[in-house]
Each structure stands twice: as C-alpha cells, then as structure tokens.
Amino acid sequence: MLATIIDGAHEVRVEHVPDPVIADPTDAIVRVVASCVCGSDLWRYRGIKQVTPGSRIGHEFIGVVEATGDAVDAVKTGDFVIAPFYVCDDTCVNCRNGVSTSCLAGESWGALDRNGVQVDGGQGERVRVPLADGTLFVVDGDPVRTEEIPGLLSLSDVMGTGHHAAVSAGVGPGDTVAVVGDGAVGLCAVIAAKRLGATTIIAMSRHEDRAALAREFGATHVVPERGDEGVARIRELTGGIGADRVLECVGTKESMDQAIRSTRPGGMVGYVGVPAGGPELPIGRLFGTNVGVNGGVAPVRGYIPELIDDVRSGRIHPGRVFDLELPLVDAPEAYAAMDERRAIKVLLRP
Amino acid sequence: MLATIIDGAHEVRVEHVPDPVIADPTDAIVRVVASCVCGSDLWRYRGIKQVTPGSRIGHEFIGVVEATGDAVDAVKTGDFVIAPFYVCDDTCVNCRNGVSTSCLAGESWGALDRNGVQVDGGQGERVRVPLADGTLFVVDGDPVRTEEIPGLLSLSDVMGTGHHAAVSAGVGPGDTVAVVGDGAVGLCAVIAAKRLGATTIIAMSRHEDRAALAREFGATHVVPERGDEGVARIRELTGGIGADRVLECVGTKESMDQAIRSTRPGGMVGYVGVPAGGPELPIGRLFGTNVGVNGGVAPVRGYIPELIDDVRSGRIHPGRVFDLELPLVDAPEAYAAMDERRAIKVLLRP
C-alpha cells in the first residue's frame, strides 16, 4: 500500500510499504477513506521537532474496517469509523475520567506499539489500529455520504480540540469569548463557543479569508491586532475588563501571553495549542487576577459521541476548515501548501 | 488609640496613634473586637517583602460599627461586622463577577486610600473603613457570643481563602482531594473540601498537632512526606494516578510543584498560596496531563454569606485554627510566636 513518510525537514514522500496485518487480537485494519495534515505535523516538517528518517506520519483519519482481531467486539468489518489522533483503550481510569489522551495503555500513530510492532501513520491507504474497540468510534445510522467526509474527519482532531478549549475554559450561555488563533483549531473553537452558548465571540485573525470563515462560524467580532494593541482592542469590546473565557489555539509564548492578558479577572484561559517550547506561565499575574489556565492535549475520543449528531445534521460545519483536497500521492504538496499558508487544512484521499 | 506598626524585619511595635475619623461619606469607623496575624504578614516580618518604616499592619478584623458617613446605607452604628482582608465596593463589574479582590475601586488596609488618606491597619483598636457598604458584612440574627469570635474572624480571610482553593479546584461530591500546606489556610481548605463533599481528603502535614487538627476537620489521611516521596505517597493512596483536586495553600516553588505532580490527569490545582517570587508554571507538563491551575487572591467578601451559617451553627469550626490568643499590646509576641511556629495563628484582642 501507499503511505506517507517523513525523512526530515521539508522531506515528505509517499512510498509503497507492506500492507498492515493483524498483529494483536485487539487490532483492526482500517481502509482509509480520508486523512489530513495537522498543524502539529508541520513542526516536524519545519525541523522544529526532530524526525527519525523514514518515520510514518499522519494521525487523523476516517475509514472502513476491513478486518478485526479475535478480541475485537465493538467494531465489525464494514463499519465506518472515526479514529482519534491517538490510541486508547477507553476503559482505564484515565479514560473513564474523560482524559483518554492519558490512557494507561495509550499509543501513538506512526510509532511502535506496546509489543514493539510498527503502528501505521494516518496518511496512508490502510492503518493497523491497536486497541480497536477503545480507539475507534463507529459511525452508525444512515450511510456516510461523500459530502459528510470533511465534517467526520474533523472529529479526529480539530473539532474535538476546539471543543476541548471551550470546555476547559468553562464556556457557557451568555459568555463573552475571545479565540486566539485562526487555524483550523481556532476556527473550530469559534464553532464550539457558539455551540455552548457564548453570545459574544471575538476571533483574533489577520487573514481575511479565515476571518470570514470565523464570522460564518459565529464570531461576532474580528480583532486583527496582536500584542498590546490586541489586548487593548479586546478590553474595548468587553467594558474594559477582558473576555470571560479565552481560547488559546496556537501554543506560542506570544499567543499564551495574549490569551492571559485578554481574560477578565476571575476568567479562564482554555488552551489546546501544543506548547512550542514554553513559555512557563506567569504565576504572579494569574494569582493577582484570579485568571485560571486549563486545558491540554484534547481527549477528542470522548467528545465524538456528543458532537457527531450536530455534524451529521449540519447544525455545525467544521468540515469547512478543509479548504484544499488532494490525492494521497500529493501529500508533499499538502505539506507545502499548509507550510506556506496557502491552505488552512488539507484533506488527503487515498 | 493603639495600633500595630511595623518598621522593618522583626520590628513590630504597638503605639498610640490618632483615632480615625470619617474622611469620606462612604466611610465607617469600626471598633475592633478581634484581629489577627496572617501568614502573609510574616513576609514583611521576615524581611522577605520590603517595609516602609512606620507602616500600619493587619488586614483581618471583626468589630462593631461606631460611626458612619452620610453615604453609608447598609451598615449602621452598633452593627457587628466582618471586614474582609481588602476594601471593595461590591458593585463594580469585577465584584459582580465574584472577583471583589479585583474591585475597580479596591483599596488595602494600612495603605493610603484613593483620596490619599491613611487607611488603618486591622491590628489596632479602631479602623476607618472606606467603602463601608461594600466592604463590611453585617452579622445579623442572634447577638454574637464570645465563643463565636474566632470563627467569625476566620471569615475575614483564612476560611474564605481555604474555601476559594476548593472552589477554584472544582471540588465536588465524592472527590479525592489533597491539601498542600498545614497552616491556617490549609486547615481551612480541609474544612472546605469536606463541606463541598470530598470523601477522601489527604492532608500533607509533618506537624503532629496540625495533622491532628486536620483529621478533626475531615482529613481521612495524613502524608508527612514531601517532594518525590510525597508524590509517591499520594499516588499510592489514589490508585496510582493522583488526586482529583489538589489545594495549594503555601505559595512556594516546592509546594506548587508538589501540588501539580500530585494531581491526576484531567484534575485541577486550586491555589491560594501567595506566590513567593515564582515559580512560573510548567506548561509542558500541564498540557500533557490536562492538569489545570486555577485560583489566586481569594475574594472572601463574596463567600461570607454562604459560609456564615455553617460557622454560627457550629457545623464547621474554622475558629479552631487560632491556637493562641493575646492582648493587642502583645502583638510583637504574636508575630514571634507565628514566626517561630509556636502558634498556627494568633488572635489579638484590643
């Protein structure tokens, strides 16, 4: 089969690799219907995060089950499934506590599993899925229509991650919410904030196309300024005190600083941007203002059940963050397009 | 009248100062029935925080109103009142948001008010109270009995502050809670955790008298170990994952590290220890484990209405944290006793 491989900075290729086979009774084999490139994949693509040459890559995919191991019960051949961006058993204490990203049996796409066997990356034609019963969400009900593919794929990561930012910040009815970051996750965070009842949603964006999408998703205001000017604009829009909840969807020192300073006293920052080497959080400022910081790597597996009906019914449209679709063989171009900001998020079809 | 004055490290004296008078129509004059020394007062006493020689000190007191300005409505001469550890109007947007410590008109005991007039410290015979309607809580119902004094005084700061740690951490029924710090605030945090329904409460204490009081207040376990050993003990007691909620009531680098590492994935640290010059929070660890950090300077004014009935009825006994009572003239000894850990918290009676 074909799979995407990364060798180093700006070195992505699509190559023939062995077809996956069931290696453990809890495995399933999934034929990928769609996968995509994540903003976090760009860290390796840009050389910010080190790469072992020849690594499989990709951690968001949806597809159809082709085979299952003897110990797999909940997932059957022929099921249409959504894979979250990590492997989990959905039964351990951390999974039961809603933090399946800290699953005690957790594994990662593209790495070795607990038995030392290669787990496929998501950007390929097929994937061996460990702990299939826990990891995979089965899409039941009406057969999946082609136009539903992007929305369902967003539940692998970005929609659930934006939702986690909003949940972590405690967004509720009537809240004023600011969203830092206008990538796919930030845009999904706008959807999530509106879905949870926020009435004023301020998207921080300086890209006209992304700002337009944010407005379609429910943003009531767009603030292009950053830094001190950005904070000042948020304060102007919030009676001088800052937003009740701020969703940090970037992960840089500057974006977290922006988020914390844009939050009103007693408010909360919900953050999902993977921290890019810091910063440590300024405890003195947080203490003085009672601004809390909550969030982390999003346990999206647990959010799929509560989000999927809104996606399938068309009440929310997170699939619109995919603004470029390419065949799998063009994965190198998909990375380049996202790296050069020619695309918000690229969907790949084998 | 007599008032306590601090001139520098280990230099506390009780001196005659002018009686306070109404300086603003929103002022009240309160005759102090009881005040006390705060752990945070020790920072100045120990020279960790700089002192302007001749400063008034003390920020927790209860007493009886002796006079009110023309604009004071809610507070009347003869009322028995509780003063929180700060001045607030209880009407601004931050106060309405439950963060009266960020009151837009807020002031501090012992400092100058917005008109440049001295505000008395709490450790004295009388105090001019700015913004009396917002700042003071009137104790109504049955007349205050002598034995109620310590409990009511605890609502000025420590009981409300321990409660804030628990509320910020989101303590709820059935939770497992660890409390870092066995000072008056940590002990009150044990009370608060139990009151909010926690069923397992682990007090981290290496002082037998304090550990005993923690047990009386509701602690189900006491862990004397600190650092890696302390974390290991908490994990042993919590099925290997850490406590659902951890209440940080100290404010040092070591205590915050202990708190964060003792929290289970997806759990929350509620912190009220005044940060002693750091540390900044480790974002990478917080992100990976979805441990949130919430809290800050406790808005105790807003908590008095919900706590006072439990204090007056004897359902909770936060007044027991006062284990030494001295006349006001012995304030220097009160500081020494707390500095040398001969007392948990000292009550002063003019």
HADDOCK unambig.tbl for C-alpha pairs under 7 A between the chains (distance, minus, plus):
assign (segid A and resid 94 and name CA) (segid B and resid 265 and name CA) 6.77 0.50 0.50
assign (segid A and resid 99 and name CA) (segid B and resid 265 and name CA) 6.58 0.50 0.50
assign (segid A and resid 99 and name CA) (segid B and resid 266 and name CA) 5.86 0.50 0.50
assign (segid A and resid 102 and name CA) (segid B and resid 265 and name CA) 6.62 0.50 0.50
assign (segid A and resid 102 and name CA) (segid B and resid 289 and name CA) 6.63 0.50 0.50
assign (segid A and resid 265 and name CA) (segid B and resid 94 and name CA) 6.76 0.50 0.50
assign (segid A and resid 265 and name CA) (segid B and resid 99 and name CA) 6.58 0.50 0.50
assign (segid A and resid 265 and name CA) (segid B and resid 102 and name CA) 6.62 0.50 0.50
assign (segid A and resid 266 and name CA) (segid B and resid 99 and name CA) 5.84 0.50 0.50
assign (segid A and resid 275 and name CA) (segid B and resid 284 and name CA) 6.34 0.50 0.50
assign (segid A and resid 278 and name CA) (segid B and resid 283 and name CA) 6.54 0.50 0.50
assign (segid A and resid 279 and name CA) (segid B and resid 283 and name CA) 6.78 0.50 0.50
assign (segid A and resid 280 and name CA) (segid B and resid 280 and name CA) 5.25 0.50 0.50
assign (segid A and resid 280 and name CA) (segid B and resid 281 and name CA) 5.06 0.50 0.50
assign (segid A and resid 280 and name CA) (segid B and resid 282 and name CA) 5.21 0.50 0.50
assign (segid A and resid 280 and name CA) (segid B and resid 283 and name CA) 5.39 0.50 0.50
assign (segid A and resid 281 and name CA) (segid B and resid 280 and name CA) 5.07 0.50 0.50
assign (segid A and resid 281 and name CA) (segid B and resid 281 and name CA) 4.70 0.50 0.50
assign (segid A and resid 281 and name CA) (segid B and resid 282 and name CA) 6.87 0.50 0.50
assign (segid A and resid 281 and name CA) (segid B and resid 283 and name CA) 6.52 0.50 0.50
assign (segid A and resid 282 and name CA) (segid B and resid 280 and name CA) 5.19 0.50 0.50
assign (segid A and resid 282 and name CA) (segid B and resid 281 and name CA) 6.86 0.50 0.50
assign (segid A and resid 283 and name CA) (segid B and resid 275 and name CA) 7.00 0.50 0.50
assign (segid A and resid 283 and name CA) (segid B and resid 278 and name CA) 6.52 0.50 0.50
assign (segid A and resid 283 and name CA) (segid B and resid 279 and name CA) 6.73 0.50 0.50
assign (segid A and resid 283 and name CA) (segid B and resid 280 and name CA) 5.37 0.50 0.50
assign (segid A and resid 283 and name CA) (segid B and resid 281 and name CA) 6.52 0.50 0.50
assign (segid A and resid 284 and name CA) (segid B and resid 275 and name CA) 6.34 0.50 0.50
assign (segid A and resid 286 and name CA) (segid B and resid 296 and name CA) 6.73 0.50 0.50
assign (segid A and resid 287 and name CA) (segid B and resid 295 and name CA) 6.52 0.50 0.50
assign (segid A and resid 287 and name CA) (segid B and resid 296 and name CA) 3.80 0.50 0.50
assign (segid A and resid 287 and name CA) (segid B and resid 297 and name CA) 5.87 0.50 0.50
assign (segid A and resid 288 and name CA) (segid B and resid 296 and name CA) 5.99 0.50 0.50
assign (segid A and resid 288 and name CA) (segid B and resid 297 and name CA) 5.91 0.50 0.50
assign (segid A and resid 289 and name CA) (segid B and resid 102 and name CA) 6.62 0.50 0.50
assign (segid A and resid 289 and name CA) (segid B and resid 296 and name CA) 6.81 0.50 0.50
assign (segid A and resid 290 and name CA) (segid B and resid 295 and name CA) 5.31 0.50 0.50
assign (segid A and resid 290 and name CA) (segid B and resid 296 and name CA) 4.58 0.50 0.50
assign (segid A and resid 290 and name CA) (segid B and resid 297 and name CA) 6.58 0.50 0.50
assign (segid A and resid 291 and name CA) (segid B and resid 294 and name CA) 6.80 0.50 0.50
assign (segid A and resid 292 and name CA) (segid B and resid 293 and name CA) 5.75 0.50 0.50
assign (segid A and resid 292 and name CA) (segid B and resid 294 and name CA) 4.07 0.50 0.50
assign (segid A and resid 292 and name CA) (segid B and resid 295 and name CA) 6.32 0.50 0.50
assign (segid A and resid 293 and name CA) (segid B and resid 292 and name CA) 5.75 0.50 0.50
assign (segid A and resid 293 and name CA) (segid B and resid 293 and name CA) 5.41 0.50 0.50
assign (segid A and resid 293 and name CA) (segid B and resid 294 and name CA) 6.24 0.50 0.50
assign (segid A and resid 294 and name CA) (segid B and resid 291 and name CA) 6.80 0.50 0.50
assign (segid A and resid 294 and name CA) (segid B and resid 292 and name CA) 4.07 0.50 0.50
assign (segid A and resid 294 and name CA) (segid B and resid 293 and name CA) 6.23 0.50 0.50
assign (segid A and resid 295 and name CA) (segid B and resid 287 and name CA) 6.52 0.50 0.50
assign (segid A and resid 295 and name CA) (segid B and resid 290 and name CA) 5.32 0.50 0.50
assign (segid A and resid 295 and name CA) (segid B and resid 292 and name CA) 6.33 0.50 0.50
assign (segid A and resid 296 and name CA) (segid B and resid 286 and name CA) 6.73 0.50 0.50
assign (segid A and resid 296 and name CA) (segid B and resid 287 and name CA) 3.81 0.50 0.50
assign (segid A and resid 296 and name CA) (segid B and resid 288 and name CA) 5.98 0.50 0.50
assign (segid A and resid 296 and name CA) (segid B and resid 289 and name CA) 6.82 0.50 0.50
assign (segid A and resid 296 and name CA) (segid B and resid 290 and name CA) 4.60 0.50 0.50
assign (segid A and resid 297 and name CA) (segid B and resid 287 and name CA) 5.89 0.50 0.50
assign (segid A and resid 297 and name CA) (segid B and resid 288 and name CA) 5.91 0.50 0.50
assign (segid A and resid 297 and name CA) (segid B and resid 290 and name CA) 6.59 0.50 0.50
